[in-house]
Amino acid sequence: MKPVSVKLPKEYVEGLNSLVEKGFYANLREAIRFAIRDLLQKEGYSEFNQGVKRERAYA
């Protein structure tokens, strides 16, 4: 994986941390990765669809 730095509004981070605390995701990084994956799938980014299959194999 390639590291990427991003600044997020405090409310976004709090919301994501809440999902982690409730057990939906293992940690903040996982929550962000899944959110980006879902956005790319929703937008139909065709090159990404093959990567989703590889990611699920490791999950």
Contacts in CASP RR format, 6 or more apart in sequence:
PFRMAT RR
TARGET T0000
AUTHOR 0000-0000-0000
METHOD contacts of the structure
MODEL  1
MKPVSVKLPKEYVEGLNSLVEKGFYANLREAIRFAIRDLLQKEGYSEFNQ
GVKRERAYA
13 28 0 8 1.000
16 25 0 8 1.000
16 28 0 8 1.000
16 31 0 8 1.000
16 32 0 8 1.000
16 35 0 8 1.000
17 28 0 8 1.000
19 25 0 8 1.000
19 31 0 8 1.000
20 26 0 8 1.000
20 27 0 8 1.000
20 28 0 8 1.000
20 30 0 8 1.000
20 31 0 8 1.000
24 31 0 8 1.000
25 31 0 8 1.000
25 34 0 8 1.000
37 48 0 8 1.000
37 52 0 8 1.000
37 55 0 8 1.000
40 48 0 8 1.000
41 48 0 8 1.000
41 49 0 8 1.000
41 52 0 8 1.000
END
